[in-house]
Amino acid sequence: LESPGSLSYRSIFKLADEYNPTWRDQIDSESVWQEVDLSNLELEPIDYLIDDFLARSVMVIVGKHGVGKSTAMMALSAAVAGIHITGSPLRAPAKGRKVIYLSEDINQFKRNMIAFHKNFHVGLNELAQSIVLMSARRVGTKSLLTLKDKVLQHTTYSDKGVMLRPWIVFDTTSATIDMADENSNAEVSKVMAELKCELYERLGCSICLVGHSPKSIESNLFTPDARGASAWAADATLTAGIFEKKSIRYLALGKRRYNPTHTALKISYTTSHASVLDAYGRLQNQNLDAVFLDWDDSIVLGKSVAKDEANDADLQRKVLQLIHQRSLLGKSCSFNGLISVRKEVGLSKEKLRSVLDELMNSELIHKSKGTFGTGSGWDYMLTDSGLKALHQT
């Protein structure tokens, strides 16, 4: 507690307020808004980690449980570090970049490293010198940002003197980032903003956040959306996904801010076998899986996205028809009223709310105080644009 007459931050702020009540509003615009010098505008090269494919970014990569994300990430990490596999088309701009890998299962990742060594004849010392492996810790943003010390420690330089900042991989986000609610866009955006500002922009690092795709997603409709808040994908500069199609696995880029030559990789598995003595002195046989990555530009996630957009347009049309028909019959068009008949258009409760929001954003419907509404008493009604759109379908 403060003693009478003591000087504290509260008393200092109080004195400042008394002296100049407007001091809090006096912020120098130049300290907030920095103009970019455009006097010598020229095309800048893309800062690639893997030539013609993976650029420096805040990347979110997703996949279902058991799809082999960590095994594929081992191969991708080797490529980023400049370790070349015979026959592989993947090339890094320079050799020697470190990969800081935070793994939720370090024993599994060490097995992945040994499998990579045995299947592709890469030296274990070369792998160990390229990858900085650490056990994932579920911590808050403040603790996450202490990785800046590791970044500085493991920064290297190419033969031509180009600084190579490490690639930081969080495998997985749920094991490394402590959040009260991973479905909260506000909370996810705050974390993403801190990582982007402190690691990506200030230090020039590339970040990869490995997460899980929604359980309900179908492979033929795959989009690289992370489970939980939509801000994971919205706030990233690059999204990608690992998925299986006709028993073949792929890694494909989604949203991106550059135009690479290649946008997808085919993941081919190869297996070797090894024996080791267990703690009881018994001989234990193990299968060691590793993956070979090759271009496959026949896979384009945009086609799946286009199909989803066509499906969404069809659902919007059906909901418009439903609202219009019910309003003509004098039936409830409130959200609660539409829930009871949502099966007519094959929608879940969550999807119905999403479609209604999209229709409102497009100004095809609006909320109106109806006489027959339930719940909050608000009904959804078609606007003139909505009626016009409905008559055109």
Salt bridges, closest charged atoms under 4 A:
GLU2 OE2 - ARG10 NH1 2.96
ASP17 OD2 - ARG24 NH2 2.98
ASP47 OD2 - ARG56 NE 3.69
GLU126 OE2 - LYS95 NZ 2.64
ASP178 OD1 - ARG138 NE 3.33
GLU182 OE2 - ARG227 NE 3.60
GLU198 OE1 - LYS148 NZ 3.36
GLU198 OE2 - ARG202 NH1 3.27
GLU244 OE1 - ARG249 NE 3.52
ASP278 OD2 - ARG282 NE 2.89
ASP297 OD2 - HIS262 ND1 2.94
ASP312 OD1 - LYS351 NZ 3.18
ASP314 OD1 - ARG317 NH2 2.32
ASP314 OD2 - LYS318 NZ 3.49
